[in-house]
């Protein structure tokens, strides 16, 4: 899969990632937006300039919002979803690419096998192909 095709899938999948956080986060959108922003700051996943409101979070979950979703928000949503006891999984190939991209951005791995092995058991199969594509994308962006 060429890098640009992979990244296009990531951008299309980001709203679904935010949508899963909205659906499973157990709270009102304003509260979930606050949790997302504060978690990003505390966990070192990004520094949002301002805490978004629930309306912004809802807008980011719209399918056409891919280019509008800030990376800190997607990385933090993935971080939170991966830890949930509900064991959510991506619901499409585009969303799987977004999850895999964020997984690699959130942690440092020596190789693809380490990144795959570190995934929670329930995500290893659903993210296998997307994680491989994400790893190739990441390696393709490095200068030699």
C-alpha positions as CSV (number, residue, x, y, z in Angstrom):
1,X,0.0,0.0,0.0
2,X,1.6,3.3,-1.0
3,X,2.2,5.8,1.8
4,X,-0.3,8.4,0.5
5,X,-3.0,5.8,0.3
6,X,-2.4,4.8,3.9
7,X,-2.4,8.3,5.1
8,X,-5.6,9.0,3.2
9,X,-7.2,6.1,5.0
10,X,-5.9,7.4,8.3
11,X,-7.5,10.8,7.7
12,X,-10.8,9.2,6.7
13,X,-10.7,7.0,9.8
14,X,-10.0,9.7,12.4
15,X,-13.6,10.8,12.7
16,X,-14.7,7.3,13.5
17,X,-12.1,7.1,16.2
18,X,-13.5,10.2,17.8
19,X,-17.0,8.8,17.3
20,X,-16.1,5.7,19.2
21,X,-14.8,7.9,22.1
22,X,-18.1,9.8,22.0
23,X,-20.2,6.6,22.0
24,X,-18.2,4.7,24.6
25,X,-16.8,7.5,26.9
26,X,-19.8,7.5,29.2
27,X,-20.5,11.2,29.5
28,X,-21.9,14.3,27.9
29,X,-19.9,15.6,24.9
30,X,-18.6,18.6,26.8
31,X,-17.3,16.4,29.6
32,X,-15.7,13.9,27.1
33,X,-14.0,16.9,25.3
34,X,-12.6,18.0,28.6
35,X,-11.3,14.5,29.4
36,X,-9.8,14.2,26.0
37,X,-7.9,17.6,26.3
38,X,-6.7,17.0,29.8
39,X,-5.6,13.5,29.1
40,X,-3.6,14.7,26.1
41,X,-1.9,17.3,28.3
42,X,-1.2,14.9,31.2
43,X,-0.1,11.9,29.1
44,X,2.1,14.0,26.8
45,X,0.0,13.2,23.7
46,X,-0.4,16.9,22.6
47,X,-0.9,20.4,23.9
48,X,-4.3,21.6,22.8
49,X,-4.3,25.4,22.7
50,X,-7.8,25.4,24.2
51,X,-10.2,22.7,25.5
52,X,-12.8,22.0,22.8
53,X,-16.5,21.9,23.6
54,X,-18.9,19.1,23.0
55,X,-20.1,20.6,19.7
56,X,-16.5,20.6,18.4
57,X,-16.1,17.0,19.4
58,X,-19.3,16.1,17.6
59,X,-18.1,18.0,14.5
60,X,-14.9,16.0,14.6
61,X,-16.8,12.8,14.6
62,X,-18.6,13.6,11.3
63,X,-17.3,11.5,8.4
64,X,-16.3,14.5,6.4
65,X,-14.2,16.0,9.3
66,X,-11.0,13.9,8.6
67,X,-8.8,16.9,7.8
68,X,-10.2,18.9,10.7
69,X,-9.5,16.3,13.5
70,X,-6.3,17.4,15.4
71,X,-3.8,14.7,15.8
72,X,-3.7,15.2,19.6
73,X,-7.4,14.5,19.8
74,X,-7.1,11.3,17.7
75,X,-4.0,10.1,19.6
76,X,-5.7,10.7,22.9
77,X,-9.0,9.0,21.8
78,X,-7.0,5.9,20.7
79,X,-5.0,6.0,24.0
80,X,-8.3,6.0,26.0
81,X,-10.2,3.5,23.8
82,X,-7.3,0.9,23.9
83,X,-7.5,0.9,27.7
84,X,-11.3,0.5,28.0
85,X,-12.6,-2.6,29.6
86,X,-15.3,-2.7,26.9
87,X,-12.5,-3.7,24.4
88,X,-13.7,-1.6,21.5
89,X,-12.3,-2.4,18.0
90,X,-12.2,-0.5,14.8
91,X,-15.3,-0.9,12.6
92,X,-13.7,-0.3,9.2
93,X,-10.4,-0.5,7.4
94,X,-10.0,3.3,7.5
95,X,-10.7,3.4,11.2
96,X,-8.2,0.5,11.8
97,X,-5.6,2.6,9.9
98,X,-6.3,5.5,12.2
99,X,-6.0,3.3,15.3
100,X,-2.7,1.8,14.1
101,X,-1.3,5.2,13.1
102,X,-2.1,6.6,16.6
103,X,-0.7,3.5,18.3
104,X,2.7,4.0,16.6
105,X,2.6,7.8,17.3
106,X,1.8,7.2,21.0
107,X,4.6,4.8,21.8
108,X,8.1,4.1,20.7
109,X,8.8,0.6,19.2
110,X,12.0,-0.9,17.9
111,X,10.3,-2.9,15.2
112,X,6.9,-3.9,13.8
113,X,6.9,-7.2,15.8
114,X,7.3,-5.2,19.1
115,X,4.5,-2.9,18.2
116,X,2.2,-5.8,17.3
117,X,3.1,-7.8,20.4
118,X,2.4,-4.7,22.7
119,X,-1.2,-4.4,21.5
120,X,-3.9,-5.7,23.8
121,X,-4.9,-9.3,22.8
122,X,-8.3,-8.2,21.4
123,X,-6.7,-5.8,18.9
124,X,-3.9,-7.9,17.5
125,X,-6.0,-9.5,14.8
126,X,-8.2,-6.4,13.9
127,X,-5.1,-4.2,13.6
128,X,-2.7,-6.6,12.0
129,X,-2.8,-5.4,8.4
130,X,-3.3,-1.7,9.4
131,X,-0.3,-1.9,11.8
132,X,1.9,-3.3,9.1
133,X,0.9,-0.5,6.8
134,X,1.4,2.0,9.5
135,X,4.9,0.7,10.2
136,X,5.8,0.9,6.5
137,X,4.5,4.4,6.4
138,X,6.5,5.4,9.5
139,X,9.7,3.8,8.1
140,X,9.1,5.5,4.8
141,X,9.2,8.9,6.4
142,X,12.6,8.5,8.0
143,X,15.7,10.0,6.5
144,X,18.7,7.7,6.1
